[in-house]
Amino acid sequence: MPATRELRTLPVPGGPAVAELFPTFEQLLADRGPALLPVPADDPARTLLLERTQRPGEPIDDRAALVVSTSGSTGDPKGAMLSAAALAASASATDVFLGGPGRWLLALPGHHIAGLQVILRSLRAGHEPVVVDVTGGFDPAALPDAVAACTGSQTNAGGATRAYTSLVPGQLAKVFDEGPPEAVAALASLDAVLLGGAAAAPVLLARAARAGIRVVRTYGMSETAGGCVYDGLPLDGVEMEIDDDEGRVWLAGPQLALGYRNAPGHPAFARQGWFRTDDAGRVGEDGRLRILGRLDEALSVGGLTLLPQAVEDALRRHAAVVDVVVVGIPDARLGTLPVAAVTLRSTATPDELRAHVTALLGAHSAPGVVAVVDTLPTLPGGKVDRRAFAAGFVDGTIGG
């Protein structure tokens, strides 16, 4: 039977104006209306790219309610087609893990899966999310009032509503390093702070624990309707497997996308009911998943395979490091030379940081260059732009 549903572009503004779309998102949750392609209202170039690759205005699988783009860090972004049932399954499993539905604070872009899920989970629970304006950057000073608005909501029965937010590690680090004490206290008053999008430094997690902030580390992607593994454990209904040959993570469950809008028959969905990730991982004796790095970003260094994320994790264990990215650049002797860019909260020399990696992983894993930078530019979804950093090391604008 031919598809009768149509895909339509949905420009999503930043800041409080996103509230104008809440009725549209409620229709989506009810599986009514066209399928929606969220795009950033303030980024015409990204919008054109998504419209070119995802073909709004054309028919789409009738089960699809939402098409969410991947980061597109290695080429054209793919569009994960999510059904209303998948979004409901994801939200329900999240509620079970966290202790119940609640009101959410939106401090992420509303056109990517993490921000979209904040909106959808809150609306599904009967609460409009509280919006923090991040169009000009994340300002921790805005948190106390926003969290107060979130936690001050009352249920119909008169009891306090549970309250949550979702952040990326860089935002949480900024709260501690640049925010007022009231911002830390505000996060501690929430029932949970979901943390995803990138690995979090052990130092950051320890600071949050000392401050009384309940951090829940999430793992997932657009293809799984966002986080589906919390604190290393699969949510209700989610299954995970580790490929014995590569250590590749496979995921299954009712939250999975139907496939890609612009890549039908993609091998990631070739196994019925499962999604093949690009991540390497292992499951510990406690049953918790630990992500080791992305297989498609593995570097061949002098004939040895190196996962950049393993080096990043090692650098994050240094007390001075706030955030880090490790990439590979061409090298005549090794084939590929691992190099790192770091942001710091206190002084540390490149030699000290290389020695730190050597002590943890061995000399072959130590970056050949460590550059200290002010910020780590990101892609629209908040992930570090690895290609931009690799180009910067090659042309000498970074580490030169």
C-alpha positions in Angstrom: 0.0 0.0 0.0 1.5 3.4 -0.9 2.3 5.8 1.8 -0.3 8.5 2.4 1.4 10.5 5.2 3.5 13.5 4.2 6.7 14.7 5.8 6.7 18.4 6.7 9.5 20.8 7.8 9.0 22.1 11.4 11.3 25.1 12.1 12.1 25.0 15.8 13.1 28.3 17.4 15.4 28.6 20.3 14.4 30.2 23.6 10.8 30.7 24.9 9.4 30.9 21.3 9.6 27.1 21.2 6.5 27.1 23.4 4.4 28.1 20.3 5.1 24.6 19.0 3.8 22.7 22.1 0.4 22.1 20.5 2.0 20.7 17.4 4.1 18.3 19.5 1.0 17.2 21.4 -0.5 16.2 18.1 2.6 14.3 17.3 2.3 12.4 20.5 -1.2 11.5 19.6 0.0 10.3 16.2 -2.1 12.9 14.4 -1.1 15.1 11.5 1.9 14.9 9.1 5.3 13.5 10.0 7.6 16.3 11.2 11.2 17.1 10.3 12.5 19.5 13.0 15.0 22.0 11.8 16.8 24.9 13.5 14.8 28.0 12.8 18.0 30.2 13.1 20.2 28.1 10.9 19.2 28.4 7.2 22.2 26.4 5.9 21.5 23.4 8.2 17.8 23.7 7.3 18.6 23.5 3.5 20.9 20.5 4.1 18.2 18.7 6.0 15.5 19.5 3.5 17.7 18.4 0.6 18.5 15.0 2.3 15.1 14.3 4.0 12.7 15.4 1.2 9.9 17.2 3.1 6.7 17.5 1.0 7.0 13.9 -0.2 5.2 10.8 1.2 6.7 8.9 4.0 6.1 5.6 5.8 2.6 6.0 7.5 4.1 4.8 10.8 6.6 7.6 11.0 5.7 10.6 13.2 9.1 12.2 13.4 12.3 12.3 11.4 15.3 13.3 13.5 18.7 13.9 11.9 21.9 12.4 13.0 24.9 14.7 13.6 26.2 14.3 10.1 29.8 14.4 11.3 31.0 12.1 8.6 28.9 13.2 5.6 25.2 13.9 5.0 23.1 13.6 8.1 20.8 10.5 8.1 17.2 10.9 9.2 15.9 8.4 11.8 12.2 7.8 11.3 10.5 7.4 14.7 7.0 6.3 15.3 4.7 7.8 18.0 4.8 4.3 19.6 8.6 4.4 19.8 8.6 7.8 21.4 5.9 6.6 23.9 7.9 3.5 24.7 11.0 5.6 25.3 9.2 8.1 27.6 7.5 5.3 29.5 10.7 3.5 30.2 12.4 6.7 31.2 9.6 7.4 33.7 10.0 3.9 35.2 13.8 4.3 35.6 13.6 7.8 37.1 10.7 7.1 39.5 7.8 8.6 37.7 6.8 11.2 35.1 7.4 14.9 35.8 8.0 18.3 34.5 11.2 18.9 32.4 13.5 21.9 32.0 14.6 22.4 28.5 18.3 23.7 28.2 19.2 22.0 24.9 18.3 22.8 21.3 14.8 21.7 20.7 15.4 20.3 17.2 17.7 17.5 18.2 16.7 14.2 19.8 17.7 15.1 23.4 15.9 18.4 23.4 12.9 17.0 21.6 12.6 14.2 24.2 12.7 16.8 27.0 9.7 18.5 25.4 7.8 15.3 24.5 8.3 13.7 27.9 7.1 16.8 29.7 4.1 17.2 27.5 3.2 13.5 27.8 3.2 14.0 31.6 0.8 16.9 31.3 3.3 19.7 31.9 4.7 22.4 29.6 8.4 22.3 29.9 10.2 25.3 31.4 12.5 26.8 28.8 16.0 28.1 29.3 17.1 30.3 26.4 20.4 28.9 25.1 20.4 30.7 21.7 23.2 32.9 22.9 25.0 30.1 24.8 24.2 28.3 28.1 24.2 30.7 31.1 24.2 28.9 34.4 22.9 32.0 36.1 19.5 31.3 34.5 19.1 28.0 36.3 17.9 29.1 39.7 14.8 30.8 38.4 14.1 28.2 35.8 14.4 25.3 38.2 12.2 27.1 40.7 9.5 27.4 38.0 10.0 23.7 37.3 9.9 22.4 40.9 7.2 24.8 42.0 4.6 23.0 39.8 1.9 21.2 41.6 0.1 18.0 40.8 -3.7 17.9 40.7 -3.6 16.0 44.0 -1.7 18.8 45.6 1.7 17.0 45.8 4.9 18.3 44.3 5.6 17.3 40.7 8.8 15.5 40.0 11.3 17.7 38.0 14.1 16.8 35.6 16.4 18.2 33.1 18.9 16.9 30.5 22.3 18.4 29.9 25.6 17.7 28.1 28.7 17.4 30.2 30.0 20.8 29.1 27.0 22.5 30.5 27.3 20.7 33.9 31.0 21.6 34.0 30.1 25.2 33.3 27.7 25.3 36.2 30.5 24.3 38.5 33.3 26.4 37.0 31.4 29.6 36.0 28.0 29.5 37.6 26.8 31.0 41.0 26.4 28.6 43.9 22.7 28.9 43.5 22.9 27.2 40.1 24.5 24.1 41.7 21.9 24.1 44.4 19.1 24.4 41.8 20.3 21.3 40.0 20.6 19.5 43.3 16.9 20.2 43.9 15.9 18.3 40.8 14.9 14.7 41.0 17.5 13.8 38.3 19.8 15.4 35.7 20.3 13.3 32.6 23.7 13.6 31.2 24.5 12.5 27.7 25.9 13.4 24.3 29.5 12.8 25.3 31.5 11.1 28.0 31.6 12.8 31.3 34.8 13.2 33.2 35.0 11.2 36.5 36.1 14.5 38.2 32.8 16.1 37.0 30.7 13.2 38.2 32.4 13.3 41.6 31.7 17.0 41.9 28.1 16.4 41.1 27.8 13.7 43.7 29.4 15.8 46.4 26.9 18.6 45.5 24.0 16.2 45.9 23.0 16.3 42.2 21.5 13.0 41.0 23.3 12.5 37.6 22.0 9.8 35.4 24.4 9.0 32.6 22.6 8.2 29.3 23.6 6.3 26.2 21.6 6.4 23.0 21.1 8.1 19.7 18.5 9.4 17.3 18.0 5.9 16.0 16.9 4.7 19.5 14.7 7.8 20.3 17.5 9.1 22.5 18.9 7.5 25.6 18.0 3.8 26.1 20.7 2.8 28.5 20.9 4.7 31.8 23.9 4.4 34.1 25.0 1.4 32.0 21.7 -0.5 32.4 19.2 -1.0 29.6 15.8 0.6 30.1 12.7 -1.6 30.4 12.1 -3.4 27.1 15.6 -2.6 25.8 18.0 -5.4 24.8 21.7 -5.0 24.2 24.4 -7.3 22.8 28.1 -7.0 22.2 29.6 -8.5 19.1 32.3 -11.0 20.0 34.5 -10.1 17.1 34.5 -6.3 17.2 33.0 -5.5 20.5 30.3 -3.6 18.6 27.2 -2.6 20.5 23.8 -3.8 19.2 20.5 -2.5 20.6 16.9 -3.7 20.3 13.5 -2.7 21.7 10.3 -0.8 21.0 12.1 2.5 21.0 14.0 1.7 17.7 13.6 3.8 14.6 11.9 2.3 11.6 15.0 3.0 9.5 16.5 6.0 7.7 14.4 8.3 5.6 17.3 8.9 3.1 19.1 5.6 3.3 16.5 2.7 2.9 18.0 -0.7 3.4 20.9 0.7 5.5 23.0 -2.2 7.0 22.5 -0.6 10.5 18.9 -1.9 10.4 19.6 -5.1 8.4 19.0 -7.4 11.4 15.3 -7.5 12.1 14.4 -5.7 15.3 18.0 -4.6 16.0 20.2 -1.5 15.4 23.9 -1.9 14.8 25.7 1.0 16.4 29.2 2.2 15.5 30.2 2.0 19.1 32.6 -0.5 20.8 31.7 -1.5 24.3 31.8 -4.1 27.0 29.5 -5.3 29.7 31.1 -5.6 33.2 30.4 -8.2 35.8 27.8 -5.8 37.2 25.9 -6.0 34.0 26.6 -2.4 33.1 27.6 -1.2 29.6 30.7 0.8 29.2 31.3 2.5 25.8 35.0 2.3 24.8 34.8 4.4 21.6 33.5 4.6 18.1 34.6 1.9 15.7 34.3 4.3 12.7 36.8 6.7 14.4 39.4 4.1 15.3 43.0 5.2 14.4 45.8 3.1 13.0 48.9 4.3 14.9 52.1 2.5 13.8 50.1 -0.6 13.0 48.2 -0.6 16.3 44.5 0.3 16.6 43.7 3.2 18.9 40.2 4.4 19.9 40.3 8.2 20.4 37.6 8.0 23.1 39.9 5.8 25.3 42.5 8.5 25.2 39.8 11.2 25.9 38.6 9.2 28.9 42.2 9.0 30.2 42.7 12.8 29.8 39.3 13.5 31.5 40.7 11.7 34.6 43.2 14.5 35.0 42.0 17.0 37.6 42.9 20.0 35.4 41.0 18.8 32.3 37.5 20.1 31.7 36.9 18.6 28.2 39.0 17.1 25.4 38.9 15.9 21.9 41.4 13.5 20.3 41.7 13.1 16.5 44.2 11.6 14.1 46.3 13.5 11.5 48.5 12.0 8.8 52.0 11.2 9.9 54.9 9.9 7.7 56.3 7.6 10.3 53.2 6.3 12.2 50.6 6.6 9.4 48.3 8.5 11.8 49.3 10.6 14.8 46.9 11.1 17.6 46.6 14.7 18.7 44.5 16.3 21.5 42.9 19.6 22.2 41.9 20.3 25.8 40.1 22.9 27.8 41.5 23.3 31.4 40.2 24.6 34.7 43.7 24.9 36.1 47.3 24.8 34.8 48.7 21.6 33.2 51.5 21.3 30.7 51.2 19.2 27.5 54.1 17.1 28.8 52.2 16.5 32.0 49.1 15.5 30.2 51.0 13.1 27.8 52.6 11.5 30.8 49.2 11.1 32.4 47.9 9.2 29.4 51.1 7.1 29.2 50.7 6.1 32.9 47.1 4.9 32.2 47.2 3.5 28.7 50.9 3.2 27.7 53.2 5.3 25.6 51.6 4.3 22.3 48.4 6.0 23.3 49.9 9.3 24.3 48.9 12.2 21.9 51.8 13.5 19.8 50.5 17.0 20.3 48.4 18.4 23.1 47.0 21.9 22.5 45.2 24.0 25.1 42.2 25.8 23.7 39.5 28.1 25.1 36.6 26.2 23.8 35.7 23.1 21.8 33.5 24.1 18.9 30.6 21.7 18.4 28.2 20.5 15.8 24.5 21.6 16.0 23.6 18.8 18.3 26.3 19.6 20.8 28.9 17.0 19.9 32.4 18.1 19.3 33.2 18.8 15.7 36.1 16.3 15.2 36.6 17.1 11.5 37.1 20.8 12.2 39.7 20.0 14.9 41.5 17.5 12.6 41.6 20.2 9.9 42.9 22.8 12.4 45.8 20.5 13.5 46.7 19.9 9.8 46.7 23.5 8.8 48.4 24.7 12.0 45.6 26.9 13.4 45.5 24.5 16.4 48.7 23.3 18.0 50.9 25.2 15.5 
